[in-house]
Amino acid sequence: MKLRINPLASDIIITIYVIATLFVRFKYEAEANVSTMNSIVMGVCFVVIIWALIKLKVLNPNWFGLFHSKKTKS
């Protein structure tokens, strides 16, 4: 059985994840003297984690209904 999270919960999880990672990055950069390259690498790592969860279909974002999904012909 594969773990799948419904679209609304996925949207909420992704939103909380993005806000939390931005907070961590800004707080860490303010406290420590972090170079630009380290900041970019840290941001890319955070994005790769969420991208992998979407590609593995664990998260199924609906983007809060902003984009219309393609309808299949029946």
HTML snippet that shows the backbone in 3Dmol.js (N, CA, C, O; Angstrom):
<script src="https://3Dmol.org/build/3Dmol-min.js"></script>
<div id="view" style="width:600px;height:400px;position:relative"></div>
<script>
const pdb = `
ATOM      1  N   MET A   1       0.836  -1.171   0.000  1.00  0.00           N
ATOM      2  CA  MET A   1       0.000   0.000   0.000  1.00  0.00           C
ATOM      3  C   MET A   1       0.886   1.241   0.000  1.00  0.00           C
ATOM      4  O   MET A   1       1.780   1.388   0.834  1.00  0.00           O
ATOM      5  N   LYS A   2       0.624   2.110  -0.933  1.00  0.00           N
ATOM      6  CA  LYS A   2       1.416   3.311  -1.088  1.00  0.00           C
ATOM      7  C   LYS A   2       0.758   4.463  -0.338  1.00  0.00           C
ATOM      8  O   LYS A   2      -0.456   4.654  -0.416  1.00  0.00           O
ATOM      9  N   LEU A   3       1.559   5.216   0.380  1.00  0.00           N
ATOM     10  CA  LEU A   3       1.052   6.357   1.129  1.00  0.00           C
ATOM     11  C   LEU A   3       0.727   7.488   0.168  1.00  0.00           C
ATOM     12  O   LEU A   3       1.598   7.950  -0.569  1.00  0.00           O
ATOM     13  N   ARG A   4      -0.531   7.938   0.171  1.00  0.00           N
ATOM     14  CA  ARG A   4      -0.975   9.064  -0.641  1.00  0.00           C
ATOM     15  C   ARG A   4      -1.775  10.008   0.236  1.00  0.00           C
ATOM     16  O   ARG A   4      -2.670   9.594   0.974  1.00  0.00           O
ATOM     17  N   ILE A   5      -1.443  11.263   0.143  1.00  0.00           N
ATOM     18  CA  ILE A   5      -2.128  12.277   0.927  1.00  0.00           C
ATOM     19  C   ILE A   5      -3.067  13.029  -0.010  1.00  0.00           C
ATOM     20  O   ILE A   5      -2.698  13.358  -1.137  1.00  0.00           O
ATOM     21  N   ASN A   6      -4.281  13.299   0.464  1.00  0.00           N
ATOM     22  CA  ASN A   6      -5.260  13.954  -0.413  1.00  0.00           C
ATOM     23  C   ASN A   6      -4.801  15.355  -0.802  1.00  0.00           C
ATOM     24  O   ASN A   6      -3.944  15.932  -0.133  1.00  0.00           O
ATOM     25  N   PRO A   7      -5.364  15.907  -1.880  1.00  0.00           N
ATOM     26  CA  PRO A   7      -4.880  17.188  -2.413  1.00  0.00           C
ATOM     27  C   PRO A   7      -4.944  18.369  -1.442  1.00  0.00           C
ATOM     28  O   PRO A   7      -3.998  19.155  -1.382  1.00  0.00           O
ATOM     29  N   LEU A   8      -6.016  18.514  -0.693  1.00  0.00           N
ATOM     30  CA  LEU A   8      -6.109  19.642   0.229  1.00  0.00           C
ATOM     31  C   LEU A   8      -5.059  19.539   1.333  1.00  0.00           C
ATOM     32  O   LEU A   8      -4.415  20.532   1.672  1.00  0.00           O
ATOM     33  N   ALA A   9      -4.887  18.359   1.889  1.00  0.00           N
ATOM     34  CA  ALA A   9      -3.863  18.161   2.920  1.00  0.00           C
ATOM     35  C   ALA A   9      -2.467  18.378   2.336  1.00  0.00           C
ATOM     36  O   ALA A   9      -1.593  18.929   3.004  1.00  0.00           O
ATOM     37  N   SER A  10      -2.258  17.950   1.097  1.00  0.00           N
ATOM     38  CA  SER A  10      -0.967  18.163   0.436  1.00  0.00           C
ATOM     39  C   SER A  10      -0.672  19.646   0.284  1.00  0.00           C
ATOM     40  O   SER A  10       0.450  20.089   0.529  1.00  0.00           O
ATOM     41  N   ASP A  11      -1.684  20.417  -0.124  1.00  0.00           N
ATOM     42  CA  ASP A  11      -1.503  21.866  -0.254  1.00  0.00           C
ATOM     43  C   ASP A  11      -1.134  22.502   1.079  1.00  0.00           C
ATOM     44  O   ASP A  11      -0.256  23.362   1.139  1.00  0.00           O
ATOM     45  N   ILE A  12      -1.798  22.083   2.135  1.00  0.00           N
ATOM     46  CA  ILE A  12      -1.519  22.630   3.459  1.00  0.00           C
ATOM     47  C   ILE A  12      -0.123  22.241   3.927  1.00  0.00           C
ATOM     48  O   ILE A  12       0.599  23.072   4.478  1.00  0.00           O
ATOM     49  N   ILE A  13       0.261  20.993   3.713  1.00  0.00           N
ATOM     50  CA  ILE A  13       1.595  20.527   4.109  1.00  0.00           C
ATOM     51  C   ILE A  13       2.675  21.278   3.343  1.00  0.00           C
ATOM     52  O   ILE A  13       3.679  21.684   3.929  1.00  0.00           O
ATOM     53  N   ILE A  14       2.482  21.467   2.047  1.00  0.00           N
ATOM     54  CA  ILE A  14       3.472  22.176   1.232  1.00  0.00           C
ATOM     55  C   ILE A  14       3.585  23.626   1.679  1.00  0.00           C
ATOM     56  O   ILE A  14       4.691  24.161   1.760  1.00  0.00           O
ATOM     57  N   THR A  15       2.466  24.267   1.967  1.00  0.00           N
ATOM     58  CA  THR A  15       2.487  25.663   2.421  1.00  0.00           C
ATOM     59  C   THR A  15       3.224  25.797   3.747  1.00  0.00           C
ATOM     60  O   THR A  15       4.054  26.691   3.911  1.00  0.00           O
ATOM     61  N   ILE A  16       2.925  24.917   4.686  1.00  0.00           N
ATOM     62  CA  ILE A  16       3.612  24.950   5.986  1.00  0.00           C
ATOM     63  C   ILE A  16       5.103  24.665   5.806  1.00  0.00           C
ATOM     64  O   ILE A  16       5.937  25.298   6.455  1.00  0.00           O
ATOM     65  N   TYR A  17       5.440  23.725   4.937  1.00  0.00           N
ATOM     66  CA  TYR A  17       6.840  23.376   4.670  1.00  0.00           C
ATOM     67  C   TYR A  17       7.597  24.570   4.099  1.00  0.00           C
ATOM     68  O   TYR A  17       8.710  24.865   4.534  1.00  0.00           O
ATOM     69  N   VAL A  18       7.004  25.253   3.133  1.00  0.00           N
ATOM     70  CA  VAL A  18       7.668  26.403   2.512  1.00  0.00           C
ATOM     71  C   VAL A  18       7.873  27.519   3.527  1.00  0.00           C
ATOM     72  O   VAL A  18       8.952  28.108   3.595  1.00  0.00           O
ATOM     73  N   ILE A  19       6.850  27.811   4.312  1.00  0.00           N
ATOM     74  CA  ILE A  19       6.971  28.868   5.325  1.00  0.00           C
ATOM     75  C   ILE A  19       8.021  28.498   6.374  1.00  0.00           C
ATOM     76  O   ILE A  19       8.821  29.343   6.774  1.00  0.00           O
ATOM     77  N   ALA A  20       8.023  27.252   6.814  1.00  0.00           N
ATOM     78  CA  ALA A  20       8.990  26.814   7.830  1.00  0.00           C
ATOM     79  C   ALA A  20      10.414  26.839   7.295  1.00  0.00           C
ATOM     80  O   ALA A  20      11.328  27.273   7.997  1.00  0.00           O
ATOM     81  N   THR A  21      10.617  26.380   6.061  1.00  0.00           N
ATOM     82  CA  THR A  21      11.978  26.375   5.514  1.00  0.00           C
ATOM     83  C   THR A  21      12.479  27.792   5.259  1.00  0.00           C
ATOM     84  O   THR A  21      13.662  28.070   5.456  1.00  0.00           O
ATOM     85  N   LEU A  22      11.599  28.693   4.824  1.00  0.00           N
ATOM     86  CA  LEU A  22      12.021  30.085   4.663  1.00  0.00           C
ATOM     87  C   LEU A  22      12.393  30.697   6.007  1.00  0.00           C
ATOM     88  O   LEU A  22      13.380  31.425   6.112  1.00  0.00           O
ATOM     89  N   PHE A  23      11.601  30.400   7.035  1.00  0.00           N
ATOM     90  CA  PHE A  23      11.907  30.902   8.370  1.00  0.00           C
ATOM     91  C   PHE A  23      13.264  30.372   8.851  1.00  0.00           C
ATOM     92  O   PHE A  23      14.077  31.129   9.383  1.00  0.00           O
ATOM     93  N   VAL A  24      13.500  29.082   8.664  1.00  0.00           N
ATOM     94  CA  VAL A  24      14.769  28.481   9.088  1.00  0.00           C
ATOM     95  C   VAL A  24      15.935  29.108   8.336  1.00  0.00           C
ATOM     96  O   VAL A  24      16.959  29.438   8.934  1.00  0.00           O
ATOM     97  N   ARG A  25      15.777  29.274   7.016  1.00  0.00           N
ATOM     98  CA  ARG A  25      16.856  29.867   6.230  1.00  0.00           C
ATOM     99  C   ARG A  25      17.145  31.292   6.670  1.00  0.00           C
ATOM    100  O   ARG A  25      18.306  31.648   6.875  1.00  0.00           O
ATOM    101  N   PHE A  26      16.112  32.115   6.819  1.00  0.00           N
ATOM    102  CA  PHE A  26      16.340  33.510   7.204  1.00  0.00           C
ATOM    103  C   PHE A  26      16.912  33.617   8.608  1.00  0.00           C
ATOM    104  O   PHE A  26      17.794  34.440   8.852  1.00  0.00           O
ATOM    105  N   LYS A  27      16.427  32.802   9.529  1.00  0.00           N
ATOM    106  CA  LYS A  27      16.931  32.837  10.904  1.00  0.00           C
ATOM    107  C   LYS A  27      18.390  32.373  10.949  1.00  0.00           C
ATOM    108  O   LYS A  27      19.220  32.984  11.622  1.00  0.00           O
ATOM    109  N   TYR A  28      18.694  31.296  10.232  1.00  0.00           N
ATOM    110  CA  TYR A  28      20.063  30.779  10.212  1.00  0.00           C
ATOM    111  C   TYR A  28      21.021  31.775   9.561  1.00  0.00           C
ATOM    112  O   TYR A  28      22.134  31.983  10.044  1.00  0.00           O
ATOM    113  N   GLU A  29      20.584  32.383   8.468  1.00  0.00           N
ATOM    114  CA  GLU A  29      21.444  33.350   7.784  1.00  0.00           C
ATOM    115  C   GLU A  29      21.679  34.593   8.625  1.00  0.00           C
ATOM    116  O   GLU A  29      22.748  35.199   8.547  1.00  0.00           O
ATOM    117  N   ALA A  30      20.692  34.982   9.428  1.00  0.00           N
ATOM    118  CA  ALA A  30      20.859  36.157  10.277  1.00  0.00           C
ATOM    119  C   ALA A  30      21.810  35.879  11.443  1.00  0.00           C
ATOM    120  O   ALA A  30      22.586  36.749  11.838  1.00  0.00           O
ATOM    121  N   GLU A  31      21.745  34.666  11.988  1.00  0.00           N
ATOM    122  CA  GLU A  31      22.576  34.326  13.145  1.00  0.00           C
ATOM    123  C   GLU A  31      24.005  33.977  12.759  1.00  0.00           C
ATOM    124  O   GLU A  31      24.949  34.369  13.445  1.00  0.00           O
ATOM    125  N   ALA A  32      24.164  33.258  11.688  1.00  0.00           N
ATOM    126  CA  ALA A  32      25.492  32.843  11.244  1.00  0.00           C
ATOM    127  C   ALA A  32      25.857  33.640   9.992  1.00  0.00           C
ATOM    128  O   ALA A  32      24.986  34.074   9.239  1.00  0.00           O
ATOM    129  N   ASN A  33      27.112  33.817   9.793  1.00  0.00           N
ATOM    130  CA  ASN A  33      27.569  34.531   8.606  1.00  0.00           C
ATOM    131  C   ASN A  33      27.633  33.534   7.448  1.00  0.00           C
ATOM    132  O   ASN A  33      28.647  32.868   7.239  1.00  0.00           O
ATOM    133  N   VAL A  34      26.542  33.446   6.709  1.00  0.00           N
ATOM    134  CA  VAL A  34      26.410  32.441   5.656  1.00  0.00           C
ATOM    135  C   VAL A  34      26.658  33.102   4.306  1.00  0.00           C
ATOM    136  O   VAL A  34      26.165  34.196   4.031  1.00  0.00           O
ATOM    137  N   SER A  35      27.435  32.414   3.470  1.00  0.00           N
ATOM    138  CA  SER A  35      27.700  32.949   2.139  1.00  0.00           C
ATOM    139  C   SER A  35      26.495  32.731   1.226  1.00  0.00           C
ATOM    140  O   SER A  35      25.596  31.949   1.537  1.00  0.00           O
ATOM    141  N   THR A  36      26.494  33.420   0.120  1.00  0.00           N
ATOM    142  CA  THR A  36      25.397  33.312  -0.838  1.00  0.00           C
ATOM    143  C   THR A  36      25.294  31.906  -1.403  1.00  0.00           C
ATOM    144  O   THR A  36      24.190  31.390  -1.579  1.00  0.00           O
ATOM    145  N   MET A  37      26.416  31.284  -1.688  1.00  0.00           N
ATOM    146  CA  MET A  37      26.416  29.932  -2.257  1.00  0.00           C
ATOM    147  C   MET A  37      25.822  28.923  -1.269  1.00  0.00           C
ATOM    148  O   MET A  37      25.058  28.044  -1.669  1.00  0.00           O
ATOM    149  N   ASN A  38      26.164  29.042   0.004  1.00  0.00           N
ATOM    150  CA  ASN A  38      25.587  28.141   1.008  1.00  0.00           C
ATOM    151  C   ASN A  38      24.081  28.315   1.109  1.00  0.00           C
ATOM    152  O   ASN A  38      23.347  27.341   1.274  1.00  0.00           O
ATOM    153  N   SER A  39      23.626  29.548   1.011  1.00  0.00           N
ATOM    154  CA  SER A  39      22.194  29.816   1.065  1.00  0.00           C
ATOM    155  C   SER A  39      21.478  29.195  -0.136  1.00  0.00           C
ATOM    156  O   SER A  39      20.405  28.612   0.016  1.00  0.00           O
ATOM    157  N   ILE A  40      22.059  29.316  -1.310  1.00  0.00           N
ATOM    158  CA  ILE A  40      21.461  28.738  -2.518  1.00  0.00           C
ATOM    159  C   ILE A  40      21.424  27.223  -2.430  1.00  0.00           C
ATOM    160  O   ILE A  40      20.420  26.609  -2.791  1.00  0.00           O
ATOM    161  N   VAL A  41      22.485  26.620  -1.964  1.00  0.00           N
ATOM    162  CA  VAL A  41      22.535  25.153  -1.836  1.00  0.00           C
ATOM    163  C   VAL A  41      21.492  24.675  -0.830  1.00  0.00           C
ATOM    164  O   VAL A  41      20.813  23.675  -1.064  1.00  0.00           O
ATOM    165  N   MET A  42      21.365  25.379   0.276  1.00  0.00           N
ATOM    166  CA  MET A  42      20.375  25.000   1.277  1.00  0.00           C
ATOM    167  C   MET A  42      18.958  25.117   0.702  1.00  0.00           C
ATOM    168  O   MET A  42      18.123  24.246   0.945  1.00  0.00           O
ATOM    169  N   GLY A  43      18.683  26.172  -0.047  1.00  0.00           N
ATOM    170  CA  GLY A  43      17.378  26.347  -0.672  1.00  0.00           C
ATOM    171  C   GLY A  43      17.082  25.269  -1.695  1.00  0.00           C
ATOM    172  O   GLY A  43      15.959  24.770  -1.763  1.00  0.00           O
ATOM    173  N   VAL A  44      18.076  24.902  -2.494  1.00  0.00           N
ATOM    174  CA  VAL A  44      17.894  23.841  -3.490  1.00  0.00           C
ATOM    175  C   VAL A  44      17.624  22.507  -2.809  1.00  0.00           C
ATOM    176  O   VAL A  44      16.805  21.725  -3.292  1.00  0.00           O
ATOM    177  N   CYS A  45      18.289  22.238  -1.714  1.00  0.00           N
ATOM    178  CA  CYS A  45      18.049  20.990  -0.983  1.00  0.00           C
ATOM    179  C   CYS A  45      16.619  20.926  -0.457  1.00  0.00           C
ATOM    180  O   CYS A  45      15.974  19.881  -0.537  1.00  0.00           O
ATOM    181  N   PHE A  46      16.123  22.035   0.080  1.00  0.00           N
ATOM    182  CA  PHE A  46      14.739  22.069   0.555  1.00  0.00           C
ATOM    183  C   PHE A  46      13.755  21.848  -0.589  1.00  0.00           C
ATOM    184  O   PHE A  46      12.756  21.149  -0.420  1.00  0.00           O
ATOM    185  N   VAL A  47      14.027  22.434  -1.744  1.00  0.00           N
ATOM    186  CA  VAL A  47      13.138  22.273  -2.899  1.00  0.00           C
ATOM    187  C   VAL A  47      13.188  20.839  -3.423  1.00  0.00           C
ATOM    188  O   VAL A  47      12.155  20.298  -3.820  1.00  0.00           O
ATOM    189  N   VAL A  48      14.354  20.218  -3.434  1.00  0.00           N
ATOM    190  CA  VAL A  48      14.485  18.841  -3.920  1.00  0.00           C
ATOM    191  C   VAL A  48      13.694  17.876  -3.043  1.00  0.00           C
ATOM    192  O   VAL A  48      13.112  16.917  -3.550  1.00  0.00           O
ATOM    193  N   ILE A  49      13.666  18.116  -1.746  1.00  0.00           N
ATOM    194  CA  ILE A  49      12.906  17.244  -0.843  1.00  0.00           C
ATOM    195  C   ILE A  49      11.429  17.278  -1.198  1.00  0.00           C
ATOM    196  O   ILE A  49      10.804  16.225  -1.326  1.00  0.00           O
ATOM    197  N   ILE A  50      10.862  18.457  -1.357  1.00  0.00           N
ATOM    198  CA  ILE A  50       9.435  18.555  -1.653  1.00  0.00           C
ATOM    199  C   ILE A  50       9.142  18.063  -3.068  1.00  0.00           C
ATOM    200  O   ILE A  50       8.096  17.460  -3.306  1.00  0.00           O
ATOM    201  N   TRP A  51      10.050  18.313  -4.005  1.00  0.00           N
ATOM    202  CA  TRP A  51       9.887  17.834  -5.380  1.00  0.00           C
ATOM    203  C   TRP A  51       9.863  16.305  -5.418  1.00  0.00           C
ATOM    204  O   TRP A  51       9.059  15.714  -6.138  1.00  0.00           O
ATOM    205  N   ALA A  52      10.740  15.670  -4.647  1.00  0.00           N
ATOM    206  CA  ALA A  52      10.774  14.206  -4.611  1.00  0.00           C
ATOM    207  C   ALA A  52       9.484  13.633  -4.047  1.00  0.00           C
ATOM    208  O   ALA A  52       8.987  12.624  -4.548  1.00  0.00           O
ATOM    209  N   LEU A  53       8.939  14.254  -3.022  1.00  0.00           N
ATOM    210  CA  LEU A  53       7.676  13.767  -2.454  1.00  0.00           C
ATOM    211  C   LEU A  53       6.523  13.909  -3.444  1.00  0.00           C
ATOM    212  O   LEU A  53       5.623  13.069  -3.472  1.00  0.00           O
ATOM    213  N   ILE A  54       6.545  14.962  -4.252  1.00  0.00           N
ATOM    214  CA  ILE A  54       5.503  15.118  -5.271  1.00  0.00           C
ATOM    215  C   ILE A  54       5.697  14.103  -6.389  1.00  0.00           C
ATOM    216  O   ILE A  54       4.722  13.516  -6.857  1.00  0.00           O
ATOM    217  N   LYS A  55       6.934  13.884  -6.826  1.00  0.00           N
ATOM    218  CA  LYS A  55       7.205  12.915  -7.894  1.00  0.00           C
ATOM    219  C   LYS A  55       6.875  11.491  -7.472  1.00  0.00           C
ATOM    220  O   LYS A  55       6.439  10.688  -8.298  1.00  0.00           O
ATOM    221  N   LEU A  56       7.077  11.166  -6.200  1.00  0.00           N
ATOM    222  CA  LEU A  56       6.759   9.833  -5.692  1.00  0.00           C
ATOM    223  C   LEU A  56       5.268   9.666  -5.413  1.00  0.00           C
ATOM    224  O   LEU A  56       4.826   8.601  -4.982  1.00  0.00           O
ATOM    225  N   LYS A  57       4.496  10.726  -5.663  1.00  0.00           N
ATOM    226  CA  LYS A  57       3.036  10.735  -5.474  1.00  0.00           C
ATOM    227  C   LYS A  57       2.628  10.576  -4.010  1.00  0.00           C
ATOM    228  O   LYS A  57       1.513  10.144  -3.720  1.00  0.00           O
ATOM    229  N   VAL A  58       3.524  10.923  -3.089  1.00  0.00           N
ATOM    230  CA  VAL A  58       3.149  10.956  -1.677  1.00  0.00           C
ATOM    231  C   VAL A  58       2.297  12.201  -1.447  1.00  0.00           C
ATOM    232  O   VAL A  58       1.266  12.150  -0.777  1.00  0.00           O
ATOM    233  N   LEU A  59       2.745  13.317  -2.013  1.00  0.00           N
ATOM    234  CA  LEU A  59       1.965  14.549  -1.976  1.00  0.00           C
ATOM    235  C   LEU A  59       1.300  14.740  -3.328  1.00  0.00           C
ATOM    236  O   LEU A  59       1.935  14.563  -4.367  1.00  0.00           O
ATOM    237  N   ASN A  60       0.038  15.095  -3.317  1.00  0.00           N
ATOM    238  CA  ASN A  60      -0.725  15.302  -4.545  1.00  0.00           C
ATOM    239  C   ASN A  60      -1.322  16.705  -4.527  1.00  0.00           C
ATOM    240  O   ASN A  60      -2.507  16.873  -4.238  1.00  0.00           O
ATOM    241  N   PRO A  61      -0.508  17.708  -4.835  1.00  0.00           N
ATOM    242  CA  PRO A  61      -0.997  19.082  -4.704  1.00  0.00           C
ATOM    243  C   PRO A  61      -2.058  19.428  -5.741  1.00  0.00           C
ATOM    244  O   PRO A  61      -2.006  18.979  -6.886  1.00  0.00           O
ATOM    245  N   ASN A  62      -3.005  20.225  -5.316  1.00  0.00           N
ATOM    246  CA  ASN A  62      -4.057  20.738  -6.181  1.00  0.00           C
ATOM    247  C   ASN A  62      -3.837  22.224  -6.406  1.00  0.00           C
ATOM    248  O   ASN A  62      -4.588  22.857  -7.147  1.00  0.00           O
ATOM    249  N   TRP A  63      -2.824  22.780  -5.780  1.00  0.00           N
ATOM    250  CA  TRP A  63      -2.463  24.191  -5.848  1.00  0.00           C
ATOM    251  C   TRP A  63      -3.657  25.064  -5.476  1.00  0.00           C
ATOM    252  O   TRP A  63      -3.891  26.115  -6.073  1.00  0.00           O
ATOM    253  N   PHE A  64      -4.411  24.602  -4.470  1.00  0.00           N
ATOM    254  CA  PHE A  64      -5.571  25.300  -3.929  1.00  0.00           C
ATOM    255  C   PHE A  64      -6.613  25.604  -5.000  1.00  0.00           C
ATOM    256  O   PHE A  64      -7.365  26.571  -4.880  1.00  0.00           O
ATOM    257  N   GLY A  65      -6.658  24.784  -6.043  1.00  0.00           N
ATOM    258  CA  GLY A  65      -7.661  24.930  -7.094  1.00  0.00           C
ATOM    259  C   GLY A  65      -7.389  26.070  -8.056  1.00  0.00           C
ATOM    260  O   GLY A  65      -8.282  26.468  -8.804  1.00  0.00           O
ATOM    261  N   LEU A  66      -6.172  26.607  -8.057  1.00  0.00           N
ATOM    262  CA  LEU A  66      -5.854  27.728  -8.933  1.00  0.00           C
ATOM    263  C   LEU A  66      -5.744  27.323 -10.397  1.00  0.00           C
ATOM    264  O   LEU A  66      -6.086  28.102 -11.286  1.00  0.00           O
ATOM    265  N   PHE A  67      -5.275  26.125 -10.647  1.00  0.00           N
ATOM    266  CA  PHE A  67      -5.103  25.655 -12.019  1.00  0.00           C
ATOM    267  C   PHE A  67      -6.135  24.575 -12.305  1.00  0.00           C
ATOM    268  O   PHE A  67      -6.376  23.702 -11.471  1.00  0.00           O
ATOM    269  N   HIS A  68      -6.733  24.635 -13.468  1.00  0.00           N
ATOM    270  CA  HIS A  68      -7.709  23.629 -13.851  1.00  0.00           C
ATOM    271  C   HIS A  68      -6.975  22.400 -14.372  1.00  0.00           C
ATOM    272  O   HIS A  68      -6.050  22.512 -15.177  1.00  0.00           O
ATOM    273  N   SER A  69      -7.391  21.239 -13.910  1.00  0.00           N
ATOM    274  CA  SER A  69      -6.767  20.009 -14.371  1.00  0.00           C
ATOM    275  C   SER A  69      -7.303  19.656 -15.743  1.00  0.00           C
ATOM    276  O   SER A  69      -8.411  20.050 -16.108  1.00  0.00           O
ATOM    277  N   LYS A  70      -6.524  18.920 -16.494  1.00  0.00           N
ATOM    278  CA  LYS A  70      -6.952  18.495 -17.818  1.00  0.00           C
ATOM    279  C   LYS A  70      -8.059  17.459 -17.669  1.00  0.00           C
ATOM    280  O   LYS A  70      -7.942  16.508 -16.896  1.00  0.00           O
ATOM    281  N   LYS A  71      -9.114  17.658 -18.410  1.00  0.00           N
ATOM    282  CA  LYS A  71     -10.215  16.714 -18.365  1.00  0.00           C
ATOM    283  C   LYS A  71     -10.036  15.700 -19.478  1.00  0.00           C
ATOM    284  O   LYS A  71      -9.739  16.054 -20.619  1.00  0.00           O
ATOM    285  N   THR A  72     -10.221  14.432 -19.133  1.00  0.00           N
ATOM    286  CA  THR A  72     -10.072  13.397 -20.134  1.00  0.00           C
ATOM    287  C   THR A  72     -11.411  13.163 -20.839  1.00  0.00           C
ATOM    288  O   THR A  72     -12.480  13.295 -20.243  1.00  0.00           O
ATOM    289  N   LYS A  73     -11.319  12.821 -22.097  1.00  0.00           N
ATOM    290  CA  LYS A  73     -12.529  12.526 -22.857  1.00  0.00           C
ATOM    291  C   LYS A  73     -12.997  11.122 -22.528  1.00  0.00           C
ATOM    292  O   LYS A  73     -12.185  10.203 -22.423  1.00  0.00           O
ATOM    293  N   SER A  74     -14.302  10.951 -22.363  1.00  0.00           N
ATOM    294  CA  SER A  74     -14.809   9.615 -22.057  1.00  0.00           C
ATOM    295  C   SER A  74     -15.710   9.123 -23.150  1.00  0.00           C
ATOM    296  O   SER A  74     -16.232   8.011 -23.065  1.00  0.00           O
TER     297      SER A  74
END
`;
const viewer = $3Dmol.createViewer("view");
viewer.addModel(pdb, "pdb");
viewer.setStyle({}, {cartoon: {color: "spectrum"}});
viewer.zoomTo();
viewer.render();
</script>
